[in-house]
């Protein structure tokens, strides 16, 4: 069964009804948009239940278990409650910006769904600048949070907004550098091409095996980009109550909540597409519909990792977090990018066999990772030595 | 072919922008509306607010934003390089390396100037 064929037969059926070609195209776009929207909203409900249940299990609780079997209806009950709640706009707030912020938050995360390839050629819009599109619309989310923090006219919200600027903008650099590596290896910004460039060799062609350090870097930076613990400083409950969305209630809060979960899922989907081979898997060239199964399995595995880390780790301090980004992740990303560029070029110019280039890339990744870890280890040792000496002045050595 | 793909993005952008607005308008119809001055006051854990929230803030945030702009521009310039990577020769590779190293020197400069310290 081919999912592509269903779409084509739908178009053929519309043309058979005698509708002009322009309208057929427009109806096609409309149906595609509604499908993507429906998928995103259903996913959000499933993800909220999944994350709460996982966090419950990891922290030795039960999680939601009252509404429906295993608490499955809980997200729907929450949505209904939020729909009918009174919506309070603070008298001091900047009304236009305040009301626009949740709309933009949902808009940006929905737009990201349009270019994710769920199976070979099964994608909303198969555009040739996919990775750049993801980065551009991903940055719009930062804008929405900053707007929310500023417009609420609340000190906690404003602090949360400032932390958004510091954290999300900083971690966008390593994530951009590391997203460039698959682009460089495949030579295309098209997400479908990148996923199909990782086929063959029973899954050994996935970039996670060739560039493990890059994948690790992406994962860490994605934790920060998805505002997840240990990087959830911009909504640190113990410091600034709820951060940028403190003054939001009812449906406006629900939109921020939905954007948060969908953003994590999208980050998992990008990791799957760029590093875990997208829809690639056994027998996918014979039965293309299997690609959807593989894609969702990998993405939910990545989402499980995100939820696992969130439920396990405590929060970092803001100076530690910024130092980790600029002094560890950015140099590491630059080193990986340059190393990959040099090795791939040498391989192409001296016409090495393909596996030779891949082995060299793997060696380069391990070397970069080990150097970084040894530098970090040395820093932690000096840190603990100073800590033993100090009495009152917490004079920490600089990284 | 390409217009077809971008057409979907255009239609979807309109739907994705209108959908949250429609939902908010719908909740406006069905939700209770009983505002009072106490409810609409700024939330600060129950204590009365002192002063305005829009105050001067630390220059540190500007510094990070400035460094971000520099590196983000670098990323934008490196994306075309990465796409055309297989078609260009050694010369372009060396140019890209020099470009990245210059920014790396900039990062080290910011580091030594303590712009990366969070005081």
Interface residues (C-beta under 8 A of the other chain):
Chain A: X25 X26 X28 X29 X30 X32 X33 X34 X36 X37 X83 X84 X85 X86 X87 X88 X89 X90 X91 X92 X99 X102 X103 X106 X107 X110 X111 X114 X115 X124 X125 X126 X127 X128 X131 X132 X135 X150 X152 X153 X154 X155 X156 X157 X158 X162 X165 X166 X169 X170 X172 X173 X176 X177 X180 X183 X184 X187 X188 X189 X241 X246 X247 X250 X251 X252 X255 X318 X319 X322 X323 X326 X327 X330 X331 X334 X337 X338 X341 X342 X344 X345 X348 X349 X398
Chain B: X2 X4 X5 X6 X7 X8 X9 X10 X11 X12 X13 X15 X16 X17 X19 X20 X21 X23 X24 X26 X27 X28 X30 X31 X32 X33 X34 X35 X37 X39 X40 X41 X42 X43 X44 X45 X52 X53 X54 X55 X57 X60 X61 X64 X65 X67 X68 X71 X72 X75 X78 X79 X82 X83 X84 X85 X86 X87 X90 X93 X96 X97 X100 X103 X104 X107 X111 X116 X117 X118
